[in-house]
Amino acid sequence: MDSRHLVDPELAPFLEMFPSMMLSRDNLDEVRNRLLPLPPIEESGVELERIMVPGPAGAPEIRLHVYRPREAARPLPCIYHIHGGGYVAGKAKDLEPAHRPLAALLGCAIVSVDYRLSPETPFPGPIEDCYAGLTWTFANAEALGLDSERIGVMGESAGGGLAAALALLARDRGEYRLAFQHLIYPMLDDRTCARDPHPYAGEFLWHAHNNHFGWSSLLGHAPGGEDVSPYAAAARATDLVGLPPTFISTGALDLFVEEDVDYARRLLRAGVPTELHVYPGAFHAFDMMEGAVVAEQARRDSRQALARFLA
């Protein structure tokens, strides 16, 4: 498989900046501790409060990062955000340079959750951490100045997979009604690891080896088998009726393109209002690239959808 000729030329420099690597237990600490070249943090009139809240029963507390624009009218709509990292890496604090301006632009709160990572904490620990943070957010919505009728979930990559699983869990437990789910190249289906590879997608940044490592770490066993919970892999859900309005975006060269498109198709057949974008020439995490037209379009489409959800 060689899809480099299909890559949008404006995105090609991104592949030189962030070459693919092979994840393993031996280099996982190095990956987690790697310093990313983050943009400068602009205060943007947004306050940030880091709060330790109760975790799932018998589990440690979890940290929430709560962003609120000071001048926006209360009660605020809220994005409950879950970071990516293949289920094995990532930190909520790394997204501060993006979350501050987004909260200011949309006039909304953002609550970003630090969940326990795999393989140290396999399923159901990570999704239960996310649910515990959502529980605290709804329970404290009035004190935080949030509109509990306008709280939705958002995530990228593994965070998108957790957001989709959280939407299923919230629907099935019946305690909270989410206003939307906003899924950016979500990691939804462990069975992608066991299927015939796509002839062009999945060559760059997040490839089949890393996908197998991430899913094996989360599940505690090899992916693609029987009896995987939909709260681990949302694409395993057989019933999507009653899920909140959905936005899904992905790249045409992303390893997740087929599972994401299929999830959108199934949501539509279940009567869920769904917006789907597939960007040509784009690979995993392409929207982080500055200066590329397709990346700017993806960020614009995402912001516009969030604005509609939060209105």
C-alpha positions as CSV (number, residue, x, y, z in Angstrom):
1,M,0.0,0.0,0.0
2,D,1.4,3.4,-1.0
3,S,-1.0,6.2,-0.9
4,R,1.5,9.1,-0.7
5,H,0.5,10.2,-4.2
6,L,-3.1,10.7,-2.9
7,V,-2.1,13.0,0.0
8,D,-3.1,16.6,-0.4
9,P,0.2,18.4,-1.3
10,E,-0.4,21.1,1.4
11,L,-0.6,18.3,4.0
12,A,2.6,16.6,3.0
13,P,4.9,18.7,5.3
14,F,2.9,17.4,8.3
15,L,4.2,13.9,7.5
16,E,7.8,15.0,7.8
17,M,7.1,16.8,11.1
18,F,5.2,13.9,12.6
19,P,6.5,10.6,11.1
20,S,4.7,7.4,12.0
21,M,6.1,5.3,14.9
22,M,5.4,1.8,16.1
23,L,3.8,1.8,19.6
24,S,4.8,-0.8,22.1
25,R,4.9,-1.3,25.9
26,D,8.6,-0.5,25.7
27,N,8.2,3.0,24.3
28,L,4.8,3.9,25.7
29,D,6.3,6.0,28.5
30,E,8.4,7.9,26.0
31,V,5.3,8.6,23.8
32,R,3.3,9.8,26.8
33,N,6.1,12.1,28.0
34,R,7.0,13.5,24.6
35,L,6.6,17.3,24.5
36,L,4.4,18.3,21.6
37,P,5.1,21.6,19.7
38,L,2.0,23.4,21.1
39,P,1.0,26.9,20.0
40,P,1.2,29.6,22.7
41,I,-1.7,29.8,25.1
42,E,-3.9,32.9,24.7
43,E,-6.0,33.7,27.7
44,S,-8.8,34.9,25.4
45,G,-11.0,36.1,28.3
46,V,-11.6,32.5,29.3
47,E,-11.1,31.3,32.9
48,L,-9.7,27.8,33.5
49,E,-10.5,25.8,36.7
50,R,-9.0,22.4,37.3
51,I,-11.2,20.4,39.6
52,M,-10.8,16.9,41.2
53,V,-14.1,15.1,41.3
54,P,-15.3,11.7,42.4
55,G,-14.4,8.9,40.0
56,P,-16.4,5.6,39.5
57,A,-17.2,3.6,42.6
58,G,-14.0,2.3,44.2
59,A,-11.8,4.1,41.7
60,P,-9.6,7.2,42.1
61,E,-10.8,10.8,41.6
62,I,-10.6,12.3,38.2
63,R,-9.5,15.7,37.0
64,L,-11.7,18.0,35.0
65,H,-10.5,21.1,33.2
66,V,-13.4,23.6,33.1
67,Y,-13.2,26.5,30.7
68,R,-15.7,29.3,30.9
69,P,-15.7,32.7,29.0
70,R,-16.0,35.5,31.6
71,E,-18.2,37.8,29.5
72,A,-20.6,35.3,28.0
73,A,-24.2,35.3,29.2
74,R,-25.2,32.5,31.6
75,P,-26.3,29.8,31.6
76,L,-23.6,28.6,29.1
77,P,-24.0,25.7,26.7
78,C,-21.3,23.1,27.3
79,I,-19.0,20.8,25.4
80,Y,-17.9,17.8,27.4
81,H,-14.6,16.9,25.8
82,I,-12.6,13.7,25.7
83,H,-9.0,13.8,24.5
84,G,-7.5,11.3,22.0
85,G,-4.4,9.2,22.1
86,G,-5.3,5.7,21.0
87,Y,-6.7,4.9,24.4
88,V,-3.0,4.7,25.6
89,A,-1.8,8.3,25.7
90,G,-2.8,11.9,25.8
91,K,-3.6,14.5,28.4
92,A,-6.5,17.0,28.7
93,K,-4.0,19.9,29.5
94,D,-2.4,19.6,26.1
95,L,-5.6,20.9,24.5
96,E,-5.6,24.2,26.5
97,P,-4.2,26.2,23.5
98,A,-7.2,25.0,21.4
99,H,-9.9,25.0,24.2
100,R,-9.4,28.6,25.4
101,P,-10.1,30.2,22.0
102,L,-12.8,27.7,21.1
103,A,-14.7,28.5,24.3
104,A,-14.3,32.3,23.6
105,L,-15.4,31.9,20.0
106,L,-18.5,29.8,20.7
107,G,-19.4,31.5,24.0
108,C,-19.6,28.1,25.7
109,A,-18.1,26.2,28.5
110,I,-15.7,23.3,27.8
111,V,-15.3,20.5,30.4
112,S,-12.3,18.3,29.5
113,V,-11.8,15.0,31.3
114,D,-8.6,13.2,32.2
115,Y,-9.5,9.5,32.2
116,R,-7.3,6.7,33.1
117,L,-5.2,5.3,30.3
118,S,-4.8,1.7,29.0
119,P,-3.2,-0.8,29.3
120,E,-2.9,0.0,33.0
121,T,-6.6,0.6,33.1
122,P,-8.5,-1.4,30.6
123,F,-12.2,-1.3,29.8
124,P,-14.5,-0.4,31.5
125,G,-12.2,2.0,33.5
126,P,-11.8,4.7,30.9
127,I,-15.4,5.0,29.9
128,E,-16.6,4.9,33.5
129,D,-14.2,7.7,34.3
130,C,-15.8,9.7,31.5
131,Y,-19.2,8.9,32.7
132,A,-18.3,9.9,36.3
133,G,-17.1,13.3,35.0
134,L,-20.3,13.7,33.0
135,T,-22.3,12.9,36.1
136,W,-20.5,15.6,38.1
137,T,-21.0,18.1,35.3
138,F,-24.7,17.6,35.2
139,A,-25.0,17.6,39.0
140,N,-23.1,20.9,39.2
141,A,-24.5,22.5,36.1
142,E,-26.4,25.3,38.0
143,A,-23.4,26.1,40.2
144,L,-21.1,26.2,37.2
145,G,-23.5,28.4,35.2
146,L,-24.3,25.8,32.6
147,D,-27.4,25.0,30.7
148,S,-28.1,21.3,31.3
149,E,-30.3,21.2,28.2
150,R,-27.3,22.1,26.0
151,I,-24.5,19.7,27.1
152,G,-23.0,17.5,24.4
153,V,-20.0,15.3,24.0
154,M,-17.0,15.8,21.7
155,G,-13.7,13.9,21.1
156,E,-11.1,13.2,18.5
157,S,-9.7,9.8,17.5
158,A,-9.9,7.6,20.7
159,G,-11.6,10.5,22.4
160,G,-14.2,10.4,19.6
161,G,-14.6,6.7,20.3
162,L,-15.1,7.3,24.0
163,A,-17.5,10.2,23.2
164,A,-19.6,7.8,21.0
165,A,-19.5,5.1,23.7
166,L,-20.5,7.7,26.3
167,A,-23.5,8.8,24.2
168,L,-24.6,5.1,24.1
169,L,-24.0,4.7,27.8
170,A,-25.9,7.9,28.7
171,R,-28.8,6.8,26.5
172,D,-29.0,3.3,28.0
173,R,-28.6,4.4,31.6
174,G,-31.2,7.1,31.1
175,E,-29.8,9.5,33.6
176,Y,-28.8,12.3,31.3
177,R,-30.0,13.5,27.9
178,L,-27.1,14.7,25.7
179,A,-27.7,17.5,23.2
180,F,-25.2,16.2,20.6
181,Q,-22.2,14.1,19.8
182,H,-19.4,15.6,17.9
183,L,-16.9,13.0,16.6
184,I,-13.7,13.9,14.8
185,Y,-12.1,10.9,13.0
186,P,-13.4,8.7,15.9
187,M,-11.8,5.3,16.7
188,L,-15.1,3.3,16.8
189,D,-14.5,-0.3,15.8
190,D,-12.0,-2.9,17.0
191,R,-12.9,-5.1,14.1
192,T,-11.0,-2.9,11.7
193,C,-7.9,-4.7,13.1
194,A,-9.2,-8.0,11.8
195,R,-10.6,-7.0,8.5
196,D,-8.8,-6.9,5.1
197,P,-6.8,-3.7,5.0
198,H,-8.0,-0.8,3.0
199,P,-5.9,-0.5,-0.2
200,Y,-5.1,3.2,0.5
201,A,-6.2,4.4,3.9
202,G,-4.3,4.0,7.1
203,E,-0.7,4.4,6.0
204,F,0.2,7.5,7.9
205,L,0.4,8.6,11.5
206,W,-2.0,6.1,12.9
207,H,-1.6,2.8,11.1
208,A,-2.7,-0.8,11.6
209,H,0.0,-1.8,14.1
210,N,-0.8,1.1,16.4
211,N,-4.5,0.5,16.0
212,H,-4.0,-3.2,17.1
213,F,-1.9,-2.0,20.1
214,G,-4.5,0.6,21.1
215,W,-7.4,-1.7,21.0
216,S,-5.6,-4.6,22.6
217,S,-4.6,-2.3,25.5
218,L,-8.2,-1.1,26.0
219,L,-9.9,-4.5,25.7
220,G,-7.2,-6.5,27.6
221,H,-7.3,-9.0,24.8
222,A,-6.9,-9.2,21.0
223,P,-9.4,-7.1,19.1
224,G,-11.9,-8.4,16.5
225,G,-13.3,-11.3,18.5
226,E,-16.8,-11.9,19.9
227,D,-18.6,-10.3,22.8
228,V,-16.9,-6.8,22.7
229,S,-19.0,-4.3,24.5
230,P,-20.4,-1.3,22.6
231,Y,-19.3,0.8,25.5
232,A,-15.8,-0.1,24.5
233,A,-16.2,-0.1,20.7
234,A,-19.3,2.0,19.8
235,A,-19.6,0.4,16.4
236,R,-20.5,-2.8,18.1
237,A,-23.9,-1.4,19.2
238,T,-26.8,-3.0,17.3
239,D,-29.3,-0.3,18.1
240,L,-28.5,3.4,17.5
241,V,-32.0,4.7,17.8
242,G,-32.4,7.6,20.3
243,L,-28.8,8.9,20.1
244,P,-28.3,12.6,19.9
245,P,-27.8,14.6,16.7
246,T,-24.3,13.7,15.4
247,F,-21.4,15.3,13.5
248,I,-18.7,13.0,12.1
249,S,-15.7,14.0,10.1
250,T,-12.7,12.0,8.9
251,G,-10.0,12.0,6.2
252,A,-10.3,9.8,3.1
253,L,-6.8,8.4,3.9
254,D,-7.6,7.9,7.6
255,L,-7.5,4.3,8.8
256,F,-10.9,4.9,10.4
257,V,-12.6,6.2,7.2
258,E,-14.7,3.1,6.6
259,E,-15.8,2.5,10.2
260,D,-16.7,6.2,10.5
261,V,-18.7,6.3,7.3
262,D,-20.5,3.1,8.2
263,Y,-21.4,4.5,11.6
264,A,-22.8,7.6,10.0
265,R,-24.8,5.5,7.6
266,R,-26.2,3.4,10.5
267,L,-27.1,6.5,12.5
268,L,-29.0,7.9,9.5
269,R,-30.9,4.6,9.2
270,A,-31.7,4.8,12.9
271,G,-33.3,8.2,12.4
272,V,-30.5,10.2,14.1
273,P,-29.8,13.6,12.5
274,T,-26.3,13.1,11.2
275,E,-23.8,15.3,9.4
276,L,-20.8,13.5,7.8
277,H,-17.7,15.0,6.2
278,V,-14.9,13.0,4.4
279,Y,-12.0,15.2,3.3
280,P,-10.0,14.1,0.2
281,G,-6.2,13.7,0.5
282,A,-6.4,13.8,4.3
283,F,-4.9,11.4,6.8
284,H,-5.4,11.0,10.6
285,A,-5.1,14.3,12.6
286,F,-4.7,16.3,9.4
287,D,-6.8,19.1,10.9
288,M,-3.9,20.1,13.2
289,M,-2.0,21.3,10.1
290,E,-1.8,25.1,9.8
291,G,-2.0,26.7,6.4
292,A,-3.6,23.8,4.5
293,V,-6.9,24.6,2.9
294,V,-8.4,21.2,3.6
295,A,-7.4,21.5,7.3
296,E,-8.9,24.9,7.6
297,Q,-12.1,23.7,5.9
298,A,-12.3,20.8,8.4
299,R,-11.8,23.2,11.4
300,R,-14.4,25.6,10.0
301,D,-17.0,22.8,9.4
302,S,-16.4,21.6,13.0
303,R,-16.8,25.0,14.5
304,Q,-20.0,25.7,12.5
305,A,-21.5,22.4,13.5
306,L,-20.7,23.1,17.2
307,A,-22.2,26.5,16.9
308,R,-25.5,25.0,15.7
309,F,-25.5,22.3,18.4
310,L,-24.9,24.9,21.1
311,A,-27.5,27.4,19.9
